[in-house]
């Protein structure tokens, strides 16, 4: 008969700060990732800050990407197909 397994403590989350591109105001996005994750029911929330104040919140789910501006009542929702179209139209590829 095997001895029962002892519960192990989860490892602390690593916090990574995404570096900002050289722009007039700096945006900071902080996420905590323990290991690769799969989005199931609840979306992942990214809080975006500019000059130490909340700029907006980005929600990423299996079905859509949603942007909510700071103190905004309106949200901007794109399913993944529409999000791809908007990104293709609104940005130019960067040359090397």
C-alpha positions, 0 to 999 in steps of 0.5 A: 500500500502506498503512502498518501501524497502530501499536498505541495504548495503552489509556486509563487507567480512570476510577475513580468513587466512588458517593456514599453516602446519609446513613446511620449507617455509610457504604458505599463502592462503587468501580468502574472504567469505561473505556467502556460494557461488555457482560457476556459470560462473566465477571461484573462484581464490585463490592466494597462497603465499610463503615467501611473494611472489606469488607462484601460483594461483588456479582457481576453477570452476564448471568444473575443477581445474586449477593451474598456477605457478608464472610467468608460461605460462602453466596451469595445468587443471584437470576436477573434476574426474581427480582431484580426481584420481590425489589426490588419487594417489598422497597422502596417508591418514593421520593416527590419 
